[in-house]
Amino acid sequence: MTSSVKRIVAFHIARLQDKNRDVRLKAITELSLLPDVEALDALRHIVEHDADMEVRQAAQEAGRSIFIQLKKEQNVSAG
């Protein structure tokens, strides 16, 4: 992944700590569009610790989506 994409991913990971739930939800949506292994730990932390159920569910779905996308990329490059 390019360094500019890595910076974008880091920006959205930082937004996961925002007090505003809508900002956190938007960050989760953006992370799911940029499948990067770096996001998985941050999303897992949200699933385990965020006070808002909708945010936790969105993080869980995004983490699952990223994991699946990364696995597909591995299979394509291996085969």
Biopython code that builds the backbone (N, CA, C, O; Angstrom):
import numpy as np
from Bio.PDB.StructureBuilder import StructureBuilder

atoms = [
    (1, "MET", "N", (0.837, -1.165, 0.000)),
    (1, "MET", "CA", (0.000, 0.000, 0.000)),
    (1, "MET", "C", (0.891, 1.240, 0.000)),
    (1, "MET", "O", (1.948, 1.245, 0.630)),
    (2, "THR", "N", (0.474, 2.273, -0.693)),
    (2, "THR", "CA", (1.295, 3.478, -0.792)),
    (2, "THR", "C", (1.302, 4.240, 0.531)),
    (2, "THR", "O", (0.435, 4.060, 1.386)),
    (3, "SER", "N", (2.303, 5.087, 0.664)),
    (3, "SER", "CA", (2.417, 5.842, 1.913)),
    (3, "SER", "C", (1.253, 6.821, 2.085)),
    (3, "SER", "O", (0.851, 7.105, 3.214)),
    (4, "SER", "N", (0.714, 7.335, 0.991)),
    (4, "SER", "CA", (-0.423, 8.246, 1.122)),
    (4, "SER", "C", (-1.660, 7.510, 1.635)),
    (4, "SER", "O", (-2.419, 8.057, 2.435)),
    (5, "VAL", "N", (-1.863, 6.280, 1.181)),
    (5, "VAL", "CA", (-2.986, 5.483, 1.687)),
    (5, "VAL", "C", (-2.764, 5.155, 3.159)),
    (5, "VAL", "O", (-3.706, 5.182, 3.951)),
    (6, "LYS", "N", (-1.533, 4.849, 3.526)),
    (6, "LYS", "CA", (-1.215, 4.575, 4.931)),
    (6, "LYS", "C", (-1.526, 5.788, 5.806)),
    (6, "LYS", "O", (-2.015, 5.641, 6.927)),
    (7, "ARG", "N", (-1.241, 6.984, 5.292)),
    (7, "ARG", "CA", (-1.545, 8.205, 6.057)),
    (7, "ARG", "C", (-3.049, 8.386, 6.211)),
    (7, "ARG", "O", (-3.520, 8.805, 7.268)),
    (8, "ILE", "N", (-3.792, 8.075, 5.176)),
    (8, "ILE", "CA", (-5.253, 8.185, 5.244)),
    (8, "ILE", "C", (-5.803, 7.190, 6.261)),
    (8, "ILE", "O", (-6.671, 7.529, 7.065)),
    (9, "VAL", "N", (-5.294, 5.969, 6.221)),
    (9, "VAL", "CA", (-5.719, 4.949, 7.182)),
    (9, "VAL", "C", (-5.401, 5.416, 8.606)),
    (9, "VAL", "O", (-6.238, 5.291, 9.500)),
    (10, "ALA", "N", (-4.200, 5.951, 8.817)),
    (10, "ALA", "CA", (-3.817, 6.442, 10.146)),
    (10, "ALA", "C", (-4.739, 7.579, 10.594)),
    (10, "ALA", "O", (-5.100, 7.656, 11.768)),
    (11, "PHE", "N", (-5.119, 8.458, 9.668)),
    (11, "PHE", "CA", (-6.035, 9.554, 9.982)),
    (11, "PHE", "C", (-7.372, 9.009, 10.477)),
    (11, "PHE", "O", (-7.903, 9.476, 11.485)),
    (12, "HIS", "N", (-7.914, 8.019, 9.767)),
    (12, "HIS", "CA", (-9.209, 7.466, 10.160)),
    (12, "HIS", "C", (-9.117, 6.656, 11.452)),
    (12, "HIS", "O", (-10.058, 6.644, 12.245)),
    (13, "ILE", "N", (-8.008, 5.992, 11.663)),
    (13, "ILE", "CA", (-7.815, 5.283, 12.939)),
    (13, "ILE", "C", (-7.827, 6.290, 14.083)),
    (13, "ILE", "O", (-8.430, 6.032, 15.125)),
    (14, "ALA", "N", (-7.174, 7.425, 13.904)),
    (14, "ALA", "CA", (-7.173, 8.465, 14.946)),
    (14, "ALA", "C", (-8.583, 8.991, 15.190)),
    (14, "ALA", "O", (-8.933, 9.320, 16.323)),
    (15, "ARG", "N", (-9.387, 9.071, 14.146)),
    (15, "ARG", "CA", (-10.763, 9.569, 14.282)),
    (15, "ARG", "C", (-11.652, 8.612, 15.082)),
    (15, "ARG", "O", (-12.721, 9.005, 15.548)),
    (16, "LEU", "N", (-11.223, 7.379, 15.239)),
    (16, "LEU", "CA", (-12.000, 6.427, 16.030)),
    (16, "LEU", "C", (-12.069, 6.836, 17.505)),
    (16, "LEU", "O", (-12.911, 6.336, 18.250)),
    (17, "GLN", "N", (-11.191, 7.737, 17.918)),
    (17, "GLN", "CA", (-11.179, 8.199, 19.312)),
    (17, "GLN", "C", (-12.031, 9.450, 19.532)),
    (17, "GLN", "O", (-12.132, 9.938, 20.657)),
    (18, "ASP", "N", (-12.639, 9.966, 18.476)),
    (18, "ASP", "CA", (-13.436, 11.189, 18.565)),
    (18, "ASP", "C", (-14.627, 10.977, 19.508)),
    (18, "ASP", "O", (-15.171, 9.875, 19.582)),
    (19, "LYS", "N", (-15.023, 12.013, 20.213)),
    (19, "LYS", "CA", (-16.170, 11.922, 21.127)),
    (19, "LYS", "C", (-17.485, 11.805, 20.384)),
    (19, "LYS", "O", (-18.450, 11.249, 20.908)),
    (20, "ASN", "N", (-17.530, 12.327, 19.165)),
    (20, "ASN", "CA", (-18.751, 12.320, 18.363)),
    (20, "ASN", "C", (-18.923, 10.960, 17.686)),
    (20, "ASN", "O", (-18.072, 10.542, 16.901)),
    (21, "ARG", "N", (-20.013, 10.280, 17.988)),
    (21, "ARG", "CA", (-20.237, 8.941, 17.429)),
    (21, "ARG", "C", (-20.337, 8.963, 15.908)),
    (21, "ARG", "O", (-19.934, 8.004, 15.249)),
    (22, "ASP", "N", (-20.872, 10.049, 15.340)),
    (22, "ASP", "CA", (-20.995, 10.129, 13.884)),
    (22, "ASP", "C", (-19.624, 10.201, 13.220)),
    (22, "ASP", "O", (-19.432, 9.665, 12.128)),
    (23, "VAL", "N", (-18.679, 10.856, 13.868)),
    (23, "VAL", "CA", (-17.310, 10.902, 13.348)),
    (23, "VAL", "C", (-16.708, 9.502, 13.397)),
    (23, "VAL", "O", (-16.051, 9.072, 12.448)),
    (24, "ARG", "N", (-16.930, 8.794, 14.498)),
    (24, "ARG", "CA", (-16.408, 7.433, 14.610)),
    (24, "ARG", "C", (-17.033, 6.520, 13.562)),
    (24, "ARG", "O", (-16.337, 5.710, 12.950)),
    (25, "LEU", "N", (-18.342, 6.646, 13.351)),
    (25, "LEU", "CA", (-19.013, 5.823, 12.342)),
    (25, "LEU", "C", (-18.479, 6.118, 10.939)),
    (25, "LEU", "O", (-18.273, 5.196, 10.151)),
    (26, "LYS", "N", (-18.257, 7.379, 10.627)),
    (26, "LYS", "CA", (-17.712, 7.750, 9.322)),
    (26, "LYS", "C", (-16.301, 7.188, 9.150)),
    (26, "LYS", "O", (-15.952, 6.697, 8.076)),
    (27, "ALA", "N", (-15.500, 7.259, 10.198)),
    (27, "ALA", "CA", (-14.146, 6.717, 10.149)),
    (27, "ALA", "C", (-14.178, 5.214, 9.902)),
    (27, "ALA", "O", (-13.367, 4.698, 9.132)),
    (28, "ILE", "N", (-15.091, 4.516, 10.535)),
    (28, "ILE", "CA", (-15.233, 3.066, 10.336)),
    (28, "ILE", "C", (-15.609, 2.769, 8.892)),
    (28, "ILE", "O", (-15.067, 1.847, 8.283)),
    (29, "THR", "N", (-16.528, 3.541, 8.349)),
    (29, "THR", "CA", (-16.928, 3.353, 6.944)),
    (29, "THR", "C", (-15.735, 3.560, 6.023)),
    (29, "THR", "O", (-15.510, 2.767, 5.108)),
    (30, "GLU", "N", (-14.980, 4.608, 6.255)),
    (30, "GLU", "CA", (-13.818, 4.895, 5.407)),
    (30, "GLU", "C", (-12.768, 3.792, 5.530)),
    (30, "GLU", "O", (-12.162, 3.404, 4.531)),
    (31, "LEU", "N", (-12.548, 3.290, 6.730)),
    (31, "LEU", "CA", (-11.571, 2.211, 6.917)),
    (31, "LEU", "C", (-11.987, 0.946, 6.177)),
    (31, "LEU", "O", (-11.136, 0.223, 5.659)),
    (32, "SER", "N", (-13.275, 0.673, 6.124)),
    (32, "SER", "CA", (-13.724, -0.533, 5.430)),
    (32, "SER", "C", (-13.494, -0.428, 3.918)),
    (32, "SER", "O", (-13.411, -1.444, 3.229)),
    (33, "LEU", "N", (-13.392, 0.797, 3.410)),
    (33, "LEU", "CA", (-13.135, 1.002, 1.980)),
    (33, "LEU", "C", (-11.650, 0.922, 1.635)),
    (33, "LEU", "O", (-11.280, 0.783, 0.470)),
    (34, "LEU", "N", (-10.810, 1.012, 2.655)),
    (34, "LEU", "CA", (-9.357, 0.963, 2.474)),
    (34, "LEU", "C", (-8.806, -0.211, 3.267)),
    (34, "LEU", "O", (-8.189, -0.012, 4.314)),
    (35, "PRO", "N", (-9.015, -1.422, 2.790)),
    (35, "PRO", "CA", (-8.624, -2.590, 3.592)),
    (35, "PRO", "C", (-7.130, -2.600, 3.900)),
    (35, "PRO", "O", (-6.292, -2.789, 3.018)),
    (36, "ASP", "N", (-6.829, -2.395, 5.161)),
    (36, "ASP", "CA", (-5.442, -2.365, 5.623)),
    (36, "ASP", "C", (-5.370, -3.092, 6.955)),
    (36, "ASP", "O", (-6.198, -2.881, 7.841)),
    (37, "VAL", "N", (-4.387, -3.933, 7.079)),
    (37, "VAL", "CA", (-4.238, -4.736, 8.293)),
    (37, "VAL", "C", (-4.095, -3.844, 9.536)),
    (37, "VAL", "O", (-4.478, -4.252, 10.632)),
    (38, "GLU", "N", (-3.551, -2.642, 9.374)),
    (38, "GLU", "CA", (-3.380, -1.721, 10.502)),
    (38, "GLU", "C", (-4.710, -1.369, 11.172)),
    (38, "GLU", "O", (-4.747, -1.085, 12.369)),
    (39, "ALA", "N", (-5.780, -1.387, 10.418)),
    (39, "ALA", "CA", (-7.082, -0.994, 10.954)),
    (39, "ALA", "C", (-7.691, -2.075, 11.849)),
    (39, "ALA", "O", (-8.533, -1.771, 12.694)),
    (40, "LEU", "N", (-7.284, -3.308, 11.679)),
    (40, "LEU", "CA", (-7.947, -4.404, 12.398)),
    (40, "LEU", "C", (-7.838, -4.286, 13.914)),
    (40, "LEU", "O", (-8.831, -4.483, 14.615)),
    (41, "ASP", "N", (-6.656, -3.970, 14.434)),
    (41, "ASP", "CA", (-6.505, -3.833, 15.890)),
    (41, "ASP", "C", (-7.331, -2.667, 16.426)),
    (41, "ASP", "O", (-7.958, -2.771, 17.481)),
    (42, "ALA", "N", (-7.325, -1.560, 15.690)),
    (42, "ALA", "CA", (-8.092, -0.388, 16.125)),
    (42, "ALA", "C", (-9.584, -0.697, 16.135)),
    (42, "ALA", "O", (-10.295, -0.300, 17.058)),
    (43, "LEU", "N", (-10.056, -1.398, 15.122)),
    (43, "LEU", "CA", (-11.473, -1.755, 15.065)),
    (43, "LEU", "C", (-11.831, -2.747, 16.169)),
    (43, "LEU", "O", (-12.903, -2.651, 16.766)),
    (44, "ARG", "N", (-10.946, -3.691, 16.441)),
    (44, "ARG", "CA", (-11.203, -4.644, 17.534)),
    (44, "ARG", "C", (-11.322, -3.907, 18.864)),
    (44, "ARG", "O", (-12.167, -4.245, 19.692)),
    (45, "HIS", "N", (-10.474, -2.902, 19.067)),
    (45, "HIS", "CA", (-10.545, -2.109, 20.295)),
    (45, "HIS", "C", (-11.911, -1.420, 20.408)),
    (45, "HIS", "O", (-12.495, -1.369, 21.491)),
    (46, "ILE", "N", (-12.409, -0.900, 19.306)),
    (46, "ILE", "CA", (-13.730, -0.257, 19.298)),
    (46, "ILE", "C", (-14.814, -1.271, 19.635)),
    (46, "ILE", "O", (-15.709, -0.990, 20.432)),
    (47, "VAL", "N", (-14.734, -2.440, 19.031)),
    (47, "VAL", "CA", (-15.727, -3.497, 19.303)),
    (47, "VAL", "C", (-15.749, -3.835, 20.792)),
    (47, "VAL", "O", (-16.815, -4.051, 21.367)),
    (48, "GLU", "N", (-14.594, -3.880, 21.399)),
    (48, "GLU", "CA", (-14.497, -4.290, 22.799)),
    (48, "GLU", "C", (-14.790, -3.164, 23.797)),
    (48, "GLU", "O", (-15.174, -3.442, 24.933)),
    (49, "HIS", "N", (-14.614, -1.885, 23.389)),
    (49, "HIS", "CA", (-14.647, -0.821, 24.394)),
    (49, "HIS", "C", (-15.586, 0.344, 24.119)),
    (49, "HIS", "O", (-15.863, 1.113, 25.040)),
    (50, "ASP", "N", (-16.085, 0.513, 22.914)),
    (50, "ASP", "CA", (-16.915, 1.685, 22.635)),
    (50, "ASP", "C", (-18.244, 1.571, 23.380)),
    (50, "ASP", "O", (-18.813, 0.485, 23.490)),
    (51, "ALA", "N", (-18.728, 2.697, 23.885)),
    (51, "ALA", "CA", (-19.972, 2.706, 24.646)),
    (51, "ALA", "C", (-21.210, 2.591, 23.760)),
    (51, "ALA", "O", (-22.277, 2.195, 24.232)),
    (52, "ASP", "N", (-21.075, 2.930, 22.493)),
    (52, "ASP", "CA", (-22.215, 2.972, 21.575)),
    (52, "ASP", "C", (-22.345, 1.639, 20.819)),
    (52, "ASP", "O", (-21.421, 1.216, 20.125)),
    (53, "MET", "N", (-23.491, 0.994, 20.965)),
    (53, "MET", "CA", (-23.717, -0.307, 20.332)),
    (53, "MET", "C", (-23.626, -0.227, 18.808)),
    (53, "MET", "O", (-23.053, -1.117, 18.180)),
    (54, "GLU", "N", (-24.176, 0.818, 18.213)),
    (54, "GLU", "CA", (-24.135, 0.946, 16.746)),
    (54, "GLU", "C", (-22.693, 1.083, 16.254)),
    (54, "GLU", "O", (-22.335, 0.520, 15.220)),
    (55, "VAL", "N", (-21.881, 1.817, 16.979)),
    (55, "VAL", "CA", (-20.468, 1.978, 16.622)),
    (55, "VAL", "C", (-19.759, 0.633, 16.747)),
    (55, "VAL", "O", (-18.971, 0.265, 15.876)),
    (56, "ARG", "N", (-20.031, -0.097, 17.813)),
    (56, "ARG", "CA", (-19.404, -1.419, 17.993)),
    (56, "ARG", "C", (-19.785, -2.368, 16.861)),
    (56, "ARG", "O", (-18.935, -3.084, 16.332)),
    (57, "GLN", "N", (-21.066, -2.370, 16.491)),
    (57, "GLN", "CA", (-21.517, -3.248, 15.406)),
    (57, "GLN", "C", (-20.879, -2.858, 14.081)),
    (57, "GLN", "O", (-20.460, -3.727, 13.316)),
    (58, "ALA", "N", (-20.802, -1.567, 13.804)),
    (58, "ALA", "CA", (-20.183, -1.095, 12.561)),
    (58, "ALA", "C", (-18.709, -1.491, 12.513)),
    (58, "ALA", "O", (-18.201, -1.900, 11.469)),
    (59, "ALA", "N", (-18.030, -1.365, 13.649)),
    (59, "ALA", "CA", (-16.615, -1.738, 13.713)),
    (59, "ALA", "C", (-16.440, -3.239, 13.490)),
    (59, "ALA", "O", (-15.503, -3.664, 12.813)),
    (60, "GLN", "N", (-17.335, -4.035, 14.056)),
    (60, "GLN", "CA", (-17.255, -5.477, 13.876)),
    (60, "GLN", "C", (-17.454, -5.852, 12.403)),
    (60, "GLN", "O", (-16.707, -6.667, 11.862)),
    (61, "GLU", "N", (-18.449, -5.264, 11.767)),
    (61, "GLU", "CA", (-18.711, -5.543, 10.357)),
    (61, "GLU", "C", (-17.554, -5.079, 9.477)),
    (61, "GLU", "O", (-17.165, -5.776, 8.539)),
    (62, "ALA", "N", (-17.008, -3.912, 9.775)),
    (62, "ALA", "CA", (-15.882, -3.400, 8.994)),
    (62, "ALA", "C", (-14.658, -4.292, 9.161)),
    (62, "ALA", "O", (-13.963, -4.589, 8.190)),
    (63, "GLY", "N", (-14.401, -4.712, 10.381)),
    (63, "GLY", "CA", (-13.268, -5.604, 10.624)),
    (63, "GLY", "C", (-13.411, -6.911, 9.874)),
    (63, "GLY", "O", (-12.447, -7.412, 9.297)),
    (64, "ARG", "N", (-14.600, -7.458, 9.882)),
    (64, "ARG", "CA", (-14.864, -8.697, 9.149)),
    (64, "ARG", "C", (-14.649, -8.480, 7.651)),
    (64, "ARG", "O", (-14.024, -9.306, 6.987)),
    (65, "SER", "N", (-15.160, -7.381, 7.125)),
    (65, "SER", "CA", (-15.022, -7.062, 5.705)),
    (65, "SER", "C", (-13.555, -6.893, 5.309)),
    (65, "SER", "O", (-13.121, -7.411, 4.280)),
    (66, "ILE", "N", (-12.798, -6.167, 6.127)),
    (66, "ILE", "CA", (-11.378, -5.968, 5.847)),
    (66, "ILE", "C", (-10.644, -7.298, 5.879)),
    (66, "ILE", "O", (-9.824, -7.575, 5.004)),
    (67, "PHE", "N", (-10.928, -8.117, 6.871)),
    (67, "PHE", "CA", (-10.278, -9.421, 6.992)),
    (67, "PHE", "C", (-10.529, -10.265, 5.745)),
    (67, "PHE", "O", (-9.603, -10.872, 5.207)),
    (68, "ILE", "N", (-11.766, -10.304, 5.290)),
    (68, "ILE", "CA", (-12.119, -11.084, 4.105)),
    (68, "ILE", "C", (-11.413, -10.538, 2.865)),
    (68, "ILE", "O", (-10.886, -11.302, 2.056)),
    (69, "GLN", "N", (-11.405, -9.208, 2.721)),
    (69, "GLN", "CA", (-10.741, -8.605, 1.564)),
    (69, "GLN", "C", (-9.245, -8.905, 1.567)),
    (69, "GLN", "O", (-8.673, -9.199, 0.517)),
    (70, "LEU", "N", (-8.611, -8.836, 2.724)),
    (70, "LEU", "CA", (-7.188, -9.123, 2.810)),
    (70, "LEU", "C", (-6.902, -10.594, 2.498)),
    (70, "LEU", "O", (-5.908, -10.904, 1.840)),
    (71, "LYS", "N", (-7.762, -11.497, 2.964)),
    (71, "LYS", "CA", (-7.596, -12.928, 2.667)),
    (71, "LYS", "C", (-7.706, -13.183, 1.168)),
    (71, "LYS", "O", (-6.935, -13.960, 0.606)),
    (72, "LYS", "N", (-8.681, -12.517, 0.515)),
    (72, "LYS", "CA", (-8.829, -12.669, -0.936)),
    (72, "LYS", "C", (-7.597, -12.190, -1.670)),
    (72, "LYS", "O", (-7.153, -12.827, -2.625)),
    (73, "GLU", "N", (-7.037, -11.068, -1.229)),
    (73, "GLU", "CA", (-5.821, -10.533, -1.844)),
    (73, "GLU", "C", (-4.663, -11.510, -1.671)),
    (73, "GLU", "O", (-3.876, -11.705, -2.597)),
    (74, "GLN", "N", (-4.553, -12.124, -0.496)),
    (74, "GLN", "CA", (-3.504, -13.121, -0.262)),
    (74, "GLN", "C", (-3.663, -14.312, -1.196)),
    (74, "GLN", "O", (-2.687, -14.791, -1.774)),
    (75, "ASN", "N", (-4.890, -14.787, -1.341)),
    (75, "ASN", "CA", (-5.142, -15.945, -2.198)),
    (75, "ASN", "C", (-4.834, -15.647, -3.652)),
    (75, "ASN", "O", (-4.314, -16.507, -4.362)),
    (76, "VAL", "N", (-5.146, -14.450, -4.103)),
    (76, "VAL", "CA", (-4.879, -14.071, -5.487)),
    (76, "VAL", "C", (-3.381, -13.998, -5.731)),
    (76, "VAL", "O", (-2.890, -14.479, -6.753)),
    (77, "SER", "N", (-2.652, -13.396, -4.793)),
    (77, "SER", "CA", (-1.210, -13.253, -4.980)),
    (77, "SER", "C", (-0.468, -14.587, -4.812)),
    (77, "SER", "O", (0.615, -14.776, -5.367)),
    (78, "ALA", "N", (-1.058, -15.503, -4.045)),
    (78, "ALA", "CA", (-0.418, -16.811, -3.845)),
    (78, "ALA", "C", (-0.717, -17.768, -4.993)),
    (78, "ALA", "O", (0.055, -18.691, -5.249)),
    (79, "GLY", "N", (-1.821, -17.554, -5.677)),
    (79, "GLY", "CA", (-2.227, -18.535, -6.668)),
    (79, "GLY", "C", (-2.052, -18.064, -8.042)),
    (79, "GLY", "O", (-2.356, -18.791, -8.988)),
]
sb = StructureBuilder()
sb.init_structure("model")
sb.init_model(0)
sb.init_chain("A")
sb.init_seg("    ")
for serial, (resi, resn, name, xyz) in enumerate(atoms, 1):
    if name == "N":
        sb.init_residue(resn, " ", resi, " ")
    sb.init_atom(name, np.array(xyz, "f"), 0.0, 1.0, " ", f" {name:<3s}", serial, name[0])
structure = sb.get_structure()
